[in-house]
Amino acid sequence: MYEVRLTRAARKGLAKAPKTVRQLFADLVDDLERDGPIQPGWKNYSKLGPGLHHCHLGFRWVACWRHEKETLIIEVYYAGSRDNAPY
């Protein structure tokens, strides 16, 4: 089982999201905890670079996370508007 941590920036961005997006994010966290950082079943999932991943939570909303090899910690460093996404 993986441990999912959220940065302060991710929490702040998520607080601005609609309730439906926050629920989808909770589902994503469940999947990350259970299955790890690679989530091909999520809409527009892709690897952004070594250990970096992202997916869409809705048309305007995305989540980005990082994972160091050989650890069980996944850090969500961004959850928010696609317009301001760090990729």
Buried (B, 14 or more C-beta within 10 A) or exposed (E): EBEBEBBEBBEEBBEEBEEEBBEBBEEBBEBBBEEEBEBEEBEEBEEBEEBBBBBBBBEEBBBBBBBEEEEEEBBBBBBBEBEEBEE
